[in-house]
Amino acid sequence: MKKVAIFIICIIIIIIAFIYKYNDYKSEKSQVDTNNMIYKQAYEKEISGSELATIINKALDNNEKNEVQKDSDGLYIENEENSIKIEIKFIQSDHIFRIETIYLNKISQFIKLYGQAKFKCTKLEYHKKTNLVKYLYFQEI
């Protein structure tokens, strides 16, 4: 009788552990989807400069919150886990600008100059380890 009771308790513990792991997995996946949503919504769509400024602020906030390291130039260093890098190509320039440069020159100035301009995200990449967005490339159109 004791062996049967121990066996049933072991099975219940295994089932509870499985349910816990499954719920943890679903919660983590939901959090990843929520974090990626704003970036996925912009992919392959025309957005205004004001909307791009919102995306820039979100990415900068995520990098700060996740304590992503910066190099000597103040640019975020990709960490293979939760860093976000955004590059923007403007029509009138041959250079590609990182969001840190735009931030240093004031987001409000960017909105003033490009608030009504149209941009399109043509590249979207994910971290292999976490499936979080790691890179976005916008072009002014």
N, C-alpha and C positions, 0 to 999 in steps of 0.2 A: 504494500500500500504506500509506503514511504517513497519507493522508487517512482511510482506513477505520479505522485504529487510533485516530486522534484522535477520530473520530466515535463509535466504541465507548466510548472513555474518557469522552467528554462524556455519553453516555447513562447510563453507570454512575454518574457523579457526580450527574446529575439524579435518578436512582432513589434513590441513597443520601440525597440531600438531602430528597426526598419522604418517605422512610421515617423519617428523623430528625424532621421536622416533625410527621408523624402520631403518632409515639411521644411527642413532647413534648406534643401536644394531648391525647392519651389520659391522660398522666400528670397534666396540669393539671386535666382534667375529673374524674379520680379523686380528686384532692386536694380539689376543690370539693365533690364528693359526700360525702367523708368529713367535711369541716368542717360541712356542712349537716345531716348525719344526725341528730344529737341534737335539733336544732330541728324538723326534719321529723317526727320520731317523736312529738313533743308536739302537733303541729297537729291540731285537731279531736278531741282525746282528753282524757279526764279524767286528771289527774295529781295527785299529792299535793303538799303544800307542800315536803316534803323533796326531791322530784324537781325542783320548780321552783327550789329553792335551788341544786341542781346545775347547772341551766341558767343561772341568774344568774351563778354562779361561772365557768362556761365562757365566757359572753359577756364578762364583765369581763376575764377572762384574755386572750381574743382581742383585745379593744380595747387592752389594755396591750401585748401582743405586737406588734400592728400599729401601735403608736405613734399611736393616734387622739387628736387634740387635744381638750382640754377648754375649756369656756368659763369665765367668771369665777365661775360658781356651781358649778363642778366637774362639770358634765354633759358627756358626750361629744358632740362635734360630728360630725354625719354628713359623711362624706367622699366619698360616691359610689363607693367602691371596696371597703372592707372593714370599715367600722364596723358595730356591732350596737347597736340601740336596742330596749330591752324596757320596756314599760309594763304596769302591773298595776292592776286595778280591784278593790278590796275591797268586799264587801257593805255593811259598816257605814260607808263613807265615800263622799262625792260626788267626791272627788279621785282623780285618776289618778296613780300613783306610778311614777317611773322607778327602775331598778335601782340607780342611784348612791345614791339616798336610802336604799334598803334596806341597801346596803353600808355607808353611813356610820353607820347605826343597828345595825350588826352582823348578819351573816347568822345567827349562832347564836341571836340573839333572834328573828329571823324564824322559824327552825325551831321554836323553843320555842312560839311563839304560833300558827303556821300549819302546822306539820309534818304534821298529820293533816287539815287542810282540803283541799278539792278545788278545783282550778283547771282552766280550759279555755282553750286558745289559740284565739282566734277570728279572728285576722288574722296573716298571714305574707306578708312582702314581700321581694323580692330586689333587689340592686343590678343595674341594667341592664348595666353594664360587665363585671362579673365573675361574675354569677349566684350570688354569696354571699348568705346571708340578711342583710337589713339591718334588719328590724323585726318584732317579735313583740308581740302584745297578749294578755294573759291576764286572765281574769275569774274571780273567786272564785265558785263555784257552791254 
